[in-house]
Amino acid sequence: MELGLVGLGKMGGNMRERIRRAGHTVIGYDRNPDLGDVHSLQELVDSLSAPRVVWVMVPAGAATQSTIDELGELLSPGDIVVDGGNSRWTDDEKHAEELAAKGIGFVDCGVSGGVWGLENGYALMYGGDAANVARVQPVFDALKPEGEFGSVHAGKVGAGHFAKMVHNGIEYAMMQAYAEGWELLEKVDSVTDVREVFRSWQEGTVIRSWLLDLAVNALDEDEHLDKLRGYAADSGEGRWTVEAAIDNAVPLPAITASLFARFASRQDDSPQMKMIAALRNQFGGHAVESK
């Protein structure tokens, strides 16, 4: 199939390549003219055969809103917009309603995979009407990991980004647990090789995971994380998860505590936050701050 892809950064650029490897045609647009196949959204739309599917992969909030607003003026009834960024699920409901008034379909898709997705595939959580999802399914199949699992039609519009939000909240708590354990091991005199303790956990333990593998990668690059400042940013999805928990009266003590621990990193050079920063860099290519 043909796909228009808006946003060719760390995620979008690799997604374009993976979809093309599956045999589909992707026409990409980015504000950076060196990255795009075309040089405007108008040119992107004109290059696609109707009915069109355009996947938006830009930062959540104002950038996504302005892109969808412009596409709403350029696309035709029967076309579909997919928001694959990290938008809040409540924005999805608004965007779907705005586009539906013009006869344009909408699908929201949470995407996980970071800088590793090109080779490993992307975990996908999508929401929307079954007919709209079916139109995009060849792209979902191209992006997902090999095997039976890795993608899900999570429900109606907003369900994909809500599921991805909860995924990220769980990720916060898992990273915090590894970071706390790492700091405690580093603190005591009796443990003389913390990196190898972490490495030993990669086989046969109940806490083995891809995050643990990435922690070992980070320690191989900088054994005691001496090069990092103990500061870790938050993308916003952890906050949204906690807010949704409050709205639905669901207790999330571990996820909430992990979010607050990141706030603590803004005040001091936290050893735990060195590990959080290192893990975010490993799986997502997120920037780290040096001392």
N, C-alpha and C positions, 0 to 999 in steps of 0.2 A: 504494500500500500504506500501511499504518499503521506508524509507528515511534515507540517511546518513546526519548527522548534525555535522558540524565542528564549534566548539566554544561553550562552555557550561558555559559561565559566567552568569551575572545577568539576561540577556535576554534569552540567548540560553538554559540555564538549565531549566528555567520555560517553554520555548516553547517545549522542549523535553517532559516534563511531560504532557502538555496540549494535544499534538498530541497523545501521548500514551493513554491518557484517552479517546480519540475518537476512539480507537481500532486499530490504525496503529502501525507498527513496526518502531522504531527509533533506529538507531545505532549511538552513539555519539562519537566524538573524540575531545579531548582538549589537549593542551600542558601540562596541569596539569594532571598527570596520575591518581590522585585520583578522577577526575571527569568523565573520559571517559569510554566507554564500550570497546573500543579497544585502542591500543597504538601507532598507526601510520596511516597516510592517506592510505598507501598501504593496511594495514589490514582492514581499513574501506571499501575501494573499493572491496577488495576480499570477504567481508562479505555480500555484496549486490548482489541480482540477477539482471541480465541484462534484459531490459535496466534500468539503474540506474538513480536516482535523488539524487543529493548531494546539500544540503543547506549550504552555507557559512555564518557564523555569527561571524565575527571577525572584529577588528577595521579597519576603512577605510584607504586607502593608501597602504603603503608597505606590511602590514600584509595580506591584501586582495589580493594584486597583487601576492605575493609569493605563497599563497594558491591556487589561480586559476592557476598559472603557473604549480604547481606540479600536480594538478588535471588534467590539460590538457595532461600531460604525462602518467597518470595512467588510465584515463577513455577511453571508446571506442566510436566509432561512434554510434549515437542513444541515448547516455546518455545526461543528462541535468544538468547544474550547475545553482543554484539559489543564487544570492548575496542578502542577507537580511540585510547586515550591512548599515551603513550610507555613502556609497560611493557617490562620485560626479557623476552626470549623464554622464559626458563626459568620465569617466572611463568605464562606462557600454558599451558604443559604442565600445571602444577599446577591452574590454574583449570579447564581442560578436563576433567581427571580428576574434580575435585570436582563439577562440574555434570553430567557424564555419569552419575554415580552416582544422580542424581535425574531422569535422562531429559531433561536440558536440553542443547541444543547450544551450541557455542562457536566463535566466529570471532575471530581477532586481526587487527587492521588498522593498519598504519603509515600515518599521514596527514601529507603535506607540503603546504604552501601558505600557512601563516601568515595574516597579516592580509589578504593579497591573494586568498585562496581564494574568497571570496564571488563575486567577478566573474570571476576567472581559472579557477576550478576547483581541485580538490585532487588531487594525485598520491596514488594509493592502492596499497598493497601488502598483500595479505591472505592469511591461511593458515587452513586447516581442511578438513573433509570437503567434497567437491564438492556434496553435497545441501544442506548448511548454507549454503555460499557462494551457491548458486543462489537460496535463499530471500531473501538480502540483496541480490542483484544489482541490483534496481531502484534501491536507495539508492546503491550504488556507481556506477551509471550516472548518477544525478542529480548526484553530487558531483564526478565526474571532469571534467577539462578537455574542451572540444570536440575532436573529432577521433579518430583511430584509437588514439592512445597515451594514457598517463596512468594506467592501472590494470593490475594483474596479480594473478592467483592464483598466489602465489609458491611454494606447496607446502602441506605439512601444518601442523598447529597449531604456532605459533611462527615460521613462515617469514616471515610478514608483518612482525612486529616485528624479526626478525633482519635482513631486507632494509632496513628503515627505519634500523636502527642503523648498518649499513654506509654507507647514504646519508649519514647525519649525520657519520660519520667522514670521508668524502670531502669533505663540506662544510667541515669543520674545516680540512683541508689546503688547499683552494682559497682560503678566506678568508685563511689565513696567508700564502699566496703573494702575494695582492693587497696585503696589509698590509705585507709586507716590501718589495715594489717601491715602494709609496707612500712609505714612510719614506726609502728611498734617494734617490728623486727629490726629496723635500723637503729632503734634507740638502745637496745640491750647489748651488753658486751659479749654474752655467751654465743650469739649467732654471728658467725664470722663471714658468711657469704649469702647475703639476702637474695641476690640475683639468682643464685642456684637453687635456693629454696623455692622461689617463684617458678623457676623452670621445672623443678621436680613435680610441681602441682599440675603440669600440663597433661600428665598421663595418669589415669586410674583414680583421680579424685573427683568428688562431687562438685567441686568449685571450678573445674576446668571449663574454659569457654574461649571464644575468640577474643574477648576483652583481655583475658589472662595472657593469651598469646601475644597480643599487642603490648601488654605491659612488659613482657620479657623482651620484645623488640626494642622498646624504649630504654630498658636497662642495659641492653647490649650496646646501645649507642652512647649512653651516658650512665655508667653503673650506679652512681649515687644521685643522679639528676642534679648535679652541682651547677650545670650550665643554665638551669631554669630558675625563674623567679616564681615563688609560690603564689601565683595569681591565676585564676581560671574564670573565664567569662561564662555567661549563660545566654543561650540563644532566645530565650523567652518561652520555650515549650514547657520547661519545668514549672514556670510560674503559672502557665495556663492549666497545667495538670492539677496543681494545688488548688487553683481557683475553681476548677470543675468539681474537685472533690468536696470543696466547701459548699458549692451550689447543690450538690447531690447528697450531702451528709454522709460521705464515704470516708472513713479514717485512712489516711496515708502517712503514717508517722515516719517511715523510712525515707520515702521520696521527699517529704517536706523537710526533714532534717538534712538531707543531702543538698537541697536547694539553699538552705540557710548556711550550710558550710561553705558554699561558694561565695556567699555574701561576706563571710568572715575573711575570705582571702583578699578582699578589697582593703582590709584594715592592717593586716600583717603579712609577712613573708611566710606563708603556711607551707610546711613540708608536705602535707597531704595534697595541697593544690598543685605541687610540682607534678605529682603522678596524674592528677586529673588533667592538667594541661598537656602532659606527655601523651596520654591516651587520646585526647581529642585531636592532637596533631597526627597521631598514628592512623586513626580510622577515618578522619575527615579532612586532613590537611589544614586544620584550623591553625591560625597563627599562635605562636608562643612568644612570651616576653623573656628576653635574656636579662641577667643581672646587670 
